[in-house]
Amino acid sequence: MSETAPPPSERRIEPRQLTCIPAYIEATDESPLVALIHDASTTGALLLTRRQLEPGERLKLSLYLTGNAKEARPARGRVARCERRSGDRADIWPWEVGVHFDEPISQYADEIKELTERQASYGLFKHF
């Protein structure tokens, strides 16, 4: 189910960083799934997923920020919105999911920044 943009009180107030962070999601009553974080801040993230998630749904996330698959960073939150991506962008990741973290993930801010800078230096974002 698609929902309109969240009210201003639920929009992120922290600056977003364009990034590509692999994530693993544990949602309620469903099998775990892989996602790609498109942009992130300490208060929320925009995830690309292969499955629709419901607004209000609770999530446990594992964020892979270091390049080491054994060093996942945990975060918890809820789905603020879920929208189907346009046909030309929906081949691998058909759903765009806005997530609001329960607690800011300030402890990961430096790792997110370093990963984003490293990805930008590789030219990863020149098509965004």
N, C-alpha and C positions, 0 to 999 in steps of 0.2 A: 504494500500500500504506500503510495506516495503522499507526502505531506508538504504543505507550503513551508516557506522559510520560518525558522523559529522566531519567537518574539525577541525584541532587542535584548531583553534581560538574559536570554539563553545564548546569544552570540558571543563568540570569543572576544575577549578584551585584550588579550596578549597578542603580540605580533605573530603572524604565521610565517613559517619557513617552508618554502617549496622543497620537497625532498622525496625520496623513494625509500621508505622504510618497510622491510618485510615485517609482517605481523601475523600472529596466530590468534584466532578469536575463539573463545568458549562462550557461546550464547545459551540462553535458557532452552531446555528441551530439544536441543538440536546437536548434531554431531559437530565437532570443531571444524573450523575452516581457516584457510589461508587468506590473507588480505594484503594489500599494498597501501601504505599510507602515502597519500599524495601531498598533503601539507600538514604541518603540526605546529602547535603552540603548547605552552605548559598547561593550558586549560582544556584543550580539545584537539581533535584531528579530523581530517577528511579521509576516509578510507574508501578504497575501491575493492569491491567484493564480487564473488560469483553468485551470491545468494542474497535475496531480499531479506532485510531485517526490519522489524517493526519499531516505530517510534515508541520510546519508553522502555524498550527491551534492555535488560541489564546485561553487561558484557564484562568478561575478564579478558584482558589482552596481554600478550607477550610480545614485546617490542625488541627487534633485533637491531641494535644500534652499533655494535662493535665489530661485526664481521665474524664473530665467533658464535656458532650456532648453539653453544652450551651456555652462553651468557645472555639470556633473555631478560629484559627489564619488564616487571609486571606493572600493570595499570588496570584500574577498574573504572567503568563509566556506564553511560546509558546512551541509547540511540536518540539523537535529537531530531534527525530527519533521515529519510531514505528515498532516493529518486532514481528512476531508470535513466541511464545515460543514453544519449542519442545514438542512432544506429551505426554511424560511422566510427563511434568511439566505444561501442559496447561489445566488441567481439570477445575479448578475454575477460574484461571486468565490466559486466553489464550494470552493476549497481554502485551508486555513490552514496556513502553513508556518513553523515555528520555525527560525531561522538563527542559528548561532553564528559570530561573526566570527573569522577567523584571528588578527587583531591588534585590540585595542580601537581604536575610531574616536574617540578622545578629541579629536583635532584638529577634529572636527565638532560637539562637544558644545554649544558656544555657538550655532551655527547651528540645531541641532535645537531647542534651548530657545527661541530667538527665533521660529522657525517655529511651534512649538507654542503659544506665548503669543499670537502673531498670530491663529492659527486659533481659539483659545479666545475671543479678543476678538470674533470674528465670530459666536460662538454655535455653532460647528461641532460641539462635543462634547455638546450638551445632550441628545442622544438615546442616549448611550452609557452 
